[in-house]
């Protein structure tokens, strides 16, 4: 979501330094199931109109079983 709480479409989501990536849909929805080999990685969210956001996978997994938006 952006500062106005509007969903952001076509956000690039993945793990830095890997080929693991996806794109959110037209409503900003996504679901991520990170492979065990990347559990120590850094998840990124990028969009041409916004600043890059990075979060350790472990930080998100501590709060959510399935990472989804």
C-alpha positions in Angstrom: 0.0 0.0 0.0 1.1 3.5 -0.6 0.9 6.5 1.8 -2.8 6.9 0.9 -3.5 3.2 1.7 -4.1 2.4 -1.9 -2.9 -0.9 -3.3 0.1 -0.8 -5.7 -0.2 -2.9 -8.8 2.7 -4.7 -10.6 5.2 -4.6 -7.7 8.3 -6.6 -8.2 8.9 -9.0 -5.3 11.8 -11.3 -4.8 14.9 -12.3 -2.8 18.0 -10.2 -3.5 20.8 -12.0 -5.3 18.6 -14.9 -6.5 16.4 -15.7 -9.4 13.4 -16.0 -7.1 11.0 -13.3 -8.1 7.4 -12.5 -8.9 5.0 -9.6 -9.6 1.9 -8.5 -7.7 -1.3 -8.5 -9.7 -3.4 -5.5 -10.9 -4.9 -5.2 -7.4 -1.5 -5.4 -5.6 -2.2 -8.9 -4.3 0.7 -11.4 -4.0 1.7 -14.6 -2.1 5.2 -15.6 -1.4 6.5 -19.1 -0.4 10.3 -18.6 0.0 12.3 -21.8 -0.6 14.3 -23.1 2.4 17.5 -22.3 0.6 16.7 -18.6 0.6 15.3 -18.3 4.2 18.3 -16.2 5.3 17.9 -13.9 2.3 16.5 -10.4 2.0 13.1 -9.9 0.4 12.7 -6.9 -1.8 9.7 -4.9 -3.0 10.3 -2.5 -5.9 8.2 -0.4 -8.2 9.3 2.3 -10.6 7.2 5.0 -8.8 8.4 4.1 -5.2 11.5 3.7 -3.2 13.0 0.1 -2.8 11.9 -1.7 0.3 14.0 -4.6 1.7 13.1 -6.8 4.7 14.9 -10.0 5.9 12.8 -13.0 5.1 13.3 -14.2 8.7 11.7 -11.0 10.0 8.6 -11.5 8.0 8.4 -15.2 8.7 8.4 -14.5 12.4 5.1 -12.6 11.9 3.4 -14.5 9.1 3.4 -18.2 8.0 2.6 -17.3 4.4 3.9 -14.0 3.2 1.0 -12.4 1.3 -0.4 -8.9 0.6 
